[in-house]
Amino acid sequence: MKRGFTILAIVTGLLLSFALYEALIAAPTERTMGDVQRIFYYHVPSAWTAFLLFLINFVASVVYLIRRDLKSDIVALVSAEVGVVFCTVVLVTGPIWARPVWGIWWTWDLRLTLTLVLWLIYASYLVLRRFSTSSQTAVLAAVLAVFGALDVPLVYFSIWFFRTQHPSPVIGNGGSLDPRMAQVLLINWAAFLCLAWLVSWTRFRLEVLKREVEEAQSLQSLLEPSR
């Protein structure tokens, strides 16, 4: 396991470095937006990665509600934590990109609003997991996760079916994207996926160890004679 983790860490570092070069130097400059468009290679992969992590959280939460499986509960927690990080990147890079292009930092555009709602739902999920002392915390969190997952397709398809501030999709639905730009976009997404995998793997191991220690402490307190 240690060898696999080391290999993943090296691959992630190399891929992130290569993706950075591709995004900032090798990718062609967009004709109308100029260099500011290069944030696209971080904004979009971050969103896709967050969506994938929230999907994993949804599946793990459903499995936990059915089986009450400890591992699925940990997977749900970890995927939500890492997903919120990537969703935060989306909300930060979006306004940075929007300011020079739209002339405003933020507008209550449908996709922006739904993305903010998505972030708030999963931030609430993490607050619940962190501060609730109820024995039913994991169950309540799983229900909230299932509810939050419903917002993911709304965010994704909002620009497909509604008129929003965002431009039409550049991928699919008749959209067009320069082949070189598409290649750089996929390279950056692969790098972000590896990073998400690496962080999630680390966090999963830490959470397993934490729960083992807590279980051992609880068992020890039960076995100790009362004073």
Secondary structure, 3 states (H helix, E strand, C coil): CHHHHHHHHHHHHHHHHHHHHHHHHHCCCECCCEHHHHHHHHHHHHHHHHHHHHHHHHHHHHHHHHHCCHHHHHHHHHHHHHHHHHHHHHHHHHHHHHHHHHCCCCCCCHHHHHHHHHHHHHHHHHHHHHHCCCCCHHHHHHHHHHHHHCHHHHHHHHHHHCCCCCCCCCCCCCCCCCHHHHHHHHHHHHHHHHHHHHHHHHHHHHHHHHHHHHHHHHHHHHHCCCC
